[in-house]
């Protein structure tokens, strides 16, 4: 069995050259090779193309390279979590390319597997498909995405043996597993290095044949950024709770369900063990439980797609982001409940961007909207200024075409029945007259 060289952080970052394409694992700061990134920030290396789900947080991880002016381009899925990345992109300081999260994960996996590219229905008909080749395959419009490879990959694993075999902890597989296959030079930052044989073969997630160098670096709470502890930022109210409870009625025992950020996350508060609902999170977990009662963070618990620490229920499982989105695109997620900015008469959804506002991240929204078997949108019926959100035709950037099955607002429940927007229920405190006045979309009534 070969022995993988163990090197220092400084030796590792010296291998990154000006102009390189750098893959960086992690989902937020979970599974993030933060020590390698910070060591690279101490060098003069510049003009880097950074590829990762997000550019760390402000001044942490990739965010430190950005702040130093070492990046010339960012390729990722959710820059919004770092306001400095949003500002740099919108002001033209750093070039950027935005990809749906599942598309990004699959492009990296394809690059590592020697596949030139692939067609995916995700993003078809949206602004992110502009300039890309499209084809109709099996009656579905699909977008061509080239495979992604890098010069160097910095990844984070929990444990490695001296042969370079890697084991990840909980939801720390995320992008690391695919990125370990997709670069000319792979450097793994790990918590612990053990002798060969100390990791059972069935517990090895990345074989040592992919890894070139190991760096031992101990993770601390300070390295975890916003995932260091449970967030208490949930915004609850009777109105929002009513919408969440109504969405829960659409779920049945055994359903695999993905909950988006915002009102959808409140649904989890009303799910009991007896409901038998299996929560899925796109960063690599099935069987998501409630937030830790002890307020613990990502040092001791997995995190969900909102980068919030959660618990794992009995029978839960962990996997990487590429597999998670294969579940979504492959129609193995029964229901997705997402927030919305607009839904129109043709069941089109807009929920990821408002022109002129500092939001620059699509995350997994496009994948879920086009991939889940059933899509439920929960949102307020109107904007704060009174503008309708259920409209004849979406004028905000589209997330998915003809994808919505049900809309639950603070005023009403609409379903698309035989392709037509249909009012099927009036929510507590609302009236039919009020719904008619505050909805510009044409709809049928089946009450």
Secondary structure as GFF3:
##gff-version 3
##sequence-region A 1 447
A	DSSP	beta_strand	5	6	.	.	.	ID=ss1
A	DSSP	alpha_helix	9	13	.	.	.	ID=ss2
A	DSSP	beta_strand	21	24	.	.	.	ID=ss3
A	DSSP	alpha_helix	34	40	.	.	.	ID=ss4
A	DSSP	beta_strand	48	51	.	.	.	ID=ss5
A	DSSP	alpha_helix	62	68	.	.	.	ID=ss6
A	DSSP	beta_strand	71	76	.	.	.	ID=ss7
A	DSSP	three_ten_helix	79	81	.	.	.	ID=ss8
A	DSSP	alpha_helix	83	90	.	.	.	ID=ss9
A	DSSP	beta_strand	95	98	.	.	.	ID=ss10
A	DSSP	alpha_helix	101	112	.	.	.	ID=ss11
A	DSSP	beta_strand	117	120	.	.	.	ID=ss12
A	DSSP	three_ten_helix	127	129	.	.	.	ID=ss13
A	DSSP	beta_strand	134	137	.	.	.	ID=ss14
A	DSSP	beta_strand	140	146	.	.	.	ID=ss15
A	DSSP	beta_strand	150	161	.	.	.	ID=ss16
A	DSSP	beta_strand	166	167	.	.	.	ID=ss17
A	DSSP	three_ten_helix	170	172	.	.	.	ID=ss18
A	DSSP	alpha_helix	176	179	.	.	.	ID=ss19
A	DSSP	beta_strand	183	194	.	.	.	ID=ss20
A	DSSP	three_ten_helix	201	203	.	.	.	ID=ss21
A	DSSP	three_ten_helix	208	210	.	.	.	ID=ss22
A	DSSP	beta_strand	213	216	.	.	.	ID=ss23
A	DSSP	three_ten_helix	221	228	.	.	.	ID=ss24
A	DSSP	alpha_helix	238	248	.	.	.	ID=ss25
A	DSSP	beta_strand	256	259	.	.	.	ID=ss26
A	DSSP	alpha_helix	263	267	.	.	.	ID=ss27
A	DSSP	three_ten_helix	268	270	.	.	.	ID=ss28
A	DSSP	three_ten_helix	273	275	.	.	.	ID=ss29
A	DSSP	beta_strand	278	281	.	.	.	ID=ss30
A	DSSP	beta_strand	285	288	.	.	.	ID=ss31
A	DSSP	beta_strand	302	303	.	.	.	ID=ss32
A	DSSP	beta_strand	309	310	.	.	.	ID=ss33
A	DSSP	beta_strand	312	318	.	.	.	ID=ss34
A	DSSP	alpha_helix	321	329	.	.	.	ID=ss35
A	DSSP	beta_strand	335	339	.	.	.	ID=ss36
A	DSSP	beta_strand	342	344	.	.	.	ID=ss37
A	DSSP	beta_strand	349	350	.	.	.	ID=ss38
A	DSSP	alpha_helix	365	371	.	.	.	ID=ss39
A	DSSP	beta_strand	374	378	.	.	.	ID=ss40
A	DSSP	beta_strand	390	391	.	.	.	ID=ss41
A	DSSP	beta_strand	406	408	.	.	.	ID=ss42
A	DSSP	beta_strand	412	417	.	.	.	ID=ss43
A	DSSP	beta_strand	420	426	.	.	.	ID=ss44
A	DSSP	alpha_helix	432	437	.	.	.	ID=ss45
A	DSSP	beta_strand	444	445	.	.	.	ID=ss46
###
